[in-house]
Amino acid sequence: EGEKEVAKRRKLDEIDYTRASIRGLQPGAIFLGVQQSGRATYEVEVQLQNVDLDKAFLCGYLKISGLTDEFPELTTYFEGEIVG
């Protein structure tokens, strides 16, 4: 293989990796996890509503459980910029 072919293959590999790493960023995707604050931990759920990769934008809802007695489940809307 010549240098141009190797460079082209590397570029394609990078593109494939990038596509694979952002594949989960799509409307309707749900991510479950835990947020830790000091000694307390809270279950969280993130549901993406809109993802625009061309504009590096996403938005959705963050639901957190067990934060306070008054609001055992709290949902907030967020907007974010995709970086990296």
N, C-alpha and C positions, 0 to 999 in steps of 0.2 A: 504494500500500500504506500502511496505517496503521502507527503505531508498534508496536502489539501484534503485528501480523503480521510486521514486520521482526524484532522481538525473538524471536518464536517461531521464525522461520526461522534466526536466528543460533544459537539454542539447539540446534536440530536439526542444524545444520552441526557444532557442537562435539561433539555426541554421535556423529555419524557419524565424525568425525576420531578421537575416542577409540576407537571400535570398530575402526577401521582400524589404529590404532597398536598395539593389543593383540591383533590377530587371530592373530599368530604364537604367542601364549602359550597353548598348548594341550598336553595330555598327548601325549607322543610326539614333540613338536617337537625338532629337533636343530639346534644352532647350532655352526658351525665358526669357529675364529679363531686368533689368535696372542696369546700373553702375553709381554710383554717385562719382563725383570728385569735391570737393568744393561745389559750388552752381550749377554746371552744372550736368545734367543727360543725359545719352546716352542709347539708346536702343541697346541691345546686343542679339546675337543669337549664341549658341554653338551647333555645330553638331559633334557628335562623329563619327570617322572613324574606329577606331580599339579599342577593349577592350579585355585585356587578364587578367582575374581575377587571374589565377595561378601565373602570374608574377607581379601582382599588377600594371599594366601598362595600360594607355589609351592615345589616341591622337585624334586630330580632328582640327576643324577650329573655330575660334572666329571671328564673324563679328560684327563690331561696327558701328553705324550710327550717323552722325552729329558731328563727332570729329573735323573736320576742313572744311573750305570752299573748300580748294584744293582737299581734299579727303572726300567727303560726306559719302562714305561707304568704310570701310577698313576691309580686311579679313587677319587674321594671322593664321599660323599653330602653334599648341602647342603639347607638349608631357608632360605627368604627371604621377606621382606615386600615386596609390590609398593607402591611409593611413586610419587607424581607425578600 
